Amino acid sequence: MGGRESRTRRRVRPLEVRLPSYFRCPISLEVMKSPVSLCTGVTYDRTSIQRWLDSGHRTCPATRQPLPSTDLVPNLTLRRLIHLWSCTSSSSSAAAAAADDISSSTDPLPALRDLAAFFSDPAVEDPEKNRLLAAGGLAAALAAQIVKEDAGLETVEAAIRVLASILSMDGIHESNKRVAISALLADLDGSASALIAVFQKGGSLESRIDSARVLDSILSSSSDCVAEEAKSSIAEKPGLIPELVRLIGGETKVDPAAADVGLRCLTGILTAAGQRLRVPMVRAGVVAAATRVLAADEVTAGAAERALRVMEEAAVCAEGRAAICEAAEECVGAVMGRVMRLGREGRETAVVVLWAVCCGGGGAGGDWRAREALAGTSGGLAKILVLKQGDCSPTAGRMAGELLRIFRADSKGCPAGYDSKTIHIMPF
């Protein structure tokens, strides 16, 4: 009997409605009927917080901070979201009300924060999020807030955070994402300038990551949604590439999430206008940033492959090859240290980068510093042999074969690097 009851509970649990945690009053833990906010920014149900204040307390129950003011400000956006959660048929009115809160309020920041919490909360079902977006008006209100001339940086960051949640979530329908992107494109110059401003002045790494997620969604959109000319226009915005390079390489340490989305943006930019932007990208320090990504063990294989893709673009131009060879030991060592942990495409890209600097990319001949760094890599010969004998294209196989010539056997028959400062290369 007990076993049958246990199985029944497991069957019905997925049907239980999950309540978003921030819909509960921090005092009563019940769903708020009349949410109001204290000056500390924490929201409570009016009845509960009024009882707390009437008992003589002059601190915020959640933060324990002293209250310079006991004014209670109605949180209309949260009240409407709670209503939407409890009665999904009101999606249209809730969306209109939320858009109105953002557009007409003298301080839209609380409404934007509530929306960010709503869309990022895993306890809110995806259909509810999609219904709110499909009702219309919300995406346009968010985009308008971003380009608003007198909007403060904190407000712009909050609006971008909502859009980043919408555009990066798998559960949001593509049609709703296209509406959000179209709203941003309505003022492309203003939207791009706002994203760059957050890159440059953002108060936190998270806000810069949010900005990059929005940018990546625009750049990776299908051509029928975003014209290639628009992507190229964004790509050539002054100041964008240096900020993406800074995001990728990290100011003190590589952040995996920042590196991943930054590299997505940069590869999207290269796809849109690669040939014109290779040299500016190199001058912004992309080789050093990509090297740091490759050397960071916590970075995913996907991000590492995109870092190699960026380095391959750099190696096409003379300035890029020079930048790689200036730091050959670090750069070549990072490539070789990562190469066996990549998929086929990533391994072939690594071969192209190594061949470009070691054997003569661009027809200029290889650089002795790069050859010396490759020959001195631990296990370098074995790795290049595996790359040549593995599942690779004929072109990559030929390049790997030329890289093998950098190695020779010593007097005991053990692999060793040759003196790469000479011009004579003995085939292995």
C-alpha positions, 0 to 999 in steps of 0.5 A, spaced: 500 500 500 505 504 501 509 503 495 502 504 491 501 511 494 509 513 493 508 512 486 501 516 486 505 522 489 511 521 484 505 521 478 502 527 480 508 532 483 509 534 476 502 537 475 503 541 481 503 549 480 509 552 482 509 559 485 514 564 484 518 565 490 518 573 490 510 573 489 510 571 497 511 576 502 517 575 506 513 576 513 507 571 512 510 567 506 503 568 503 502 570 496 501 578 496 495 581 495 497 588 496 504 588 495 508 595 497 515 596 497 519 600 503 525 605 502 530 599 502 527 596 496 524 590 499 517 588 497 512 586 503 504 585 503 501 591 506 497 588 511 504 584 514 509 590 514 503 595 517 503 590 523 510 590 523 511 597 523 505 598 528 508 594 533 514 599 533 519 596 529 523 601 525 528 596 521 526 592 514 525 585 516 528 582 511 535 586 511 535 589 518 537 596 515 534 602 519 528 605 516 529 613 515 522 613 512 516 608 513 512 610 507 509 604 503 510 605 495 505 600 492 508 595 487 503 595 481 507 591 476 508 586 481 501 586 483 499 585 476 504 579 475 501 576 481 494 577 477 497 574 471 500 568 474 493 566 478 489 568 472 492 567 465 486 569 461 489 577 463 495 576 459 493 582 455 491 587 460 497 585 464 502 586 458 499 593 457 499 595 464 507 593 465 508 596 458 505 602 461 509 602 468 515 602 464 513 608 459 510 613 463 513 612 470 518 617 473 522 611 476 521 605 471 526 601 475 522 597 480 518 595 474 524 593 470 526 589 476 520 585 477 520 584 470 527 581 470 525 577 476 519 574 473 522 572 466 529 569 470 525 565 475 525 558 473 518 557 477 514 561 472 512 556 467 514 558 460 507 558 457 506 564 462 512 568 460 510 567 452 503 569 453 505 576 457 510 577 451 505 575 445 500 580 448 504 585 445 507 592 447 512 590 452 518 589 448 517 595 444 516 599 451 523 595 453 527 597 447 524 605 448 527 605 455 534 603 452 534 609 447 531 614 451 535 620 452 534 621 459 534 614 462 539 613 467 545 608 466 542 603 471 535 603 468 538 602 461 542 596 465 535 593 468 531 594 461 537 590 457 537 585 463 529 583 461 531 583 454 537 578 455 533 574 459 527 574 453 532 573 448 537 567 451 531 563 454 530 556 450 523 556 452 521 563 449 518 562 442 522 564 436 516 569 434 516 573 441 524 573 440 523 576 433 518 581 436 523 583 441 529 584 436 525 588 431 523 593 437 531 594 438 532 595 430 526 600 430 532 605 432 538 601 431 543 606 432 540 608 439 540 601 441 547 599 439 550 605 442 546 603 449 549 596 448 556 599 447 555 604 453 553 599 458 560 595 455 564 601 457 560 604 463 556 598 466 556 597 474 557 590 474 560 584 469 553 581 469 550 587 466 556 587 461 554 580 459 547 581 459 549 587 454 553 582 450 547 577 450 542 582 447 548 583 441 549 576 440 541 575 439 541 580 434 548 578 430 546 571 430 538 572 427 536 569 421 537 574 415 530 575 414 529 578 421 536 582 421 539 585 414 546 583 413 547 591 412 544 592 419 549 587 422 555 590 418 553 597 421 553 594 428 560 591 427 563 597 425 560 601 431 566 605 434 568 602 441 565 595 440 571 591 438 575 593 444 570 592 449 568 585 446 576 584 447 576 586 454 570 582 456 573 576 453 580 576 456 577 579 463 580 584 467 583 580 472 581 573 470 577 570 465 570 569 466 567 563 462 560 566 461 563 573 459 568 569 454 563 565 451 558 570 450 563 575 448 566 570 443 559 569 440 559 576 439 566 577 436 565 571 431 558 574 429 562 581 427 567 577 423 562 574 419 558 580 418 564 584 416 571 580 417 575 582 412 575 590 414 575 588 422 581 584 422 586 589 423 582 593 428 581 587 432 588 585 432 590 592 435 585 591 440 589 585 443 584 580 441 590 575 440 592 576 448 585 575 450 584 569 445 590 566 448 588 567 455 581 563 454 585 557 451 589 557 457 583 557 462 581 550 464 574 552 466 572 555 459 568 550 455 570 547 449 565 551 444 568 557 447 575 555 446 573 553 439 571 560 438 577 563 440 581 559 435 576 561 430 578 568 432 585 567 432 585 564 425 582 570 423 588 574 426 593 570 423 590 571 416 593 578 416 601 580 417 599 584 424 595 578 427 601 573 425 606 578 428 602 579 434 602 571 435 609 570 434 611 576 439 608 572 444 609 565 441 611 561 447 604 563 451 600 563 444 602 556 441 603 553 448 595 555 449 593 552 442 597 545 443 595 545 450 587 545 448 588 542 441 586 534 443 580 537 447 576 539 441 572 537 436 574 536 429 573 543 427 576 546 433 582 541 431 583 543 424 582 550 426 588 549 431 592 546 425 591 552 420 593 557 426 599 553 427 601 552 420 600 560 418 605 562 423 610 556 423 610 554 416 608 561 412 601 563 412 600 569 407 606 567 403 611 570 408 614 564 411 614 562 418 617 565 424 622 562 428 619 564 434 613 560 433 617 554 430 621 554 436 615 554 441 612 548 437 618 544 438 618 545 445 611 544 447 611 537 451 608 532 447 608 536 441 610 531 436 605 526 438 599 531 438 601 533 431 601 526 429 595 524 431 592 530 428 595 528 421 593 521 422 586 523 425 579 524 421 581 531 418 580 534 411 586 533 406 588 541 407 589 540 414 592 533 413 597 537 409 598 542 413 599 537 419 605 534 415 608 540 414 608 542 421 611 535 423 618 537 419 619 542 425 621 535 429 626 530 428 629 524 432 635 525 436 641 521 437 637 516 441 631 516 437 627 520 441 623 526 438 626 533 439 625 540 437 630 542 432 634 548 432 629 553 429 633 559 428 636 555 422 633 555 415 634 547 414 628 543 416 629 536 417 623 532 415 621 527 420 
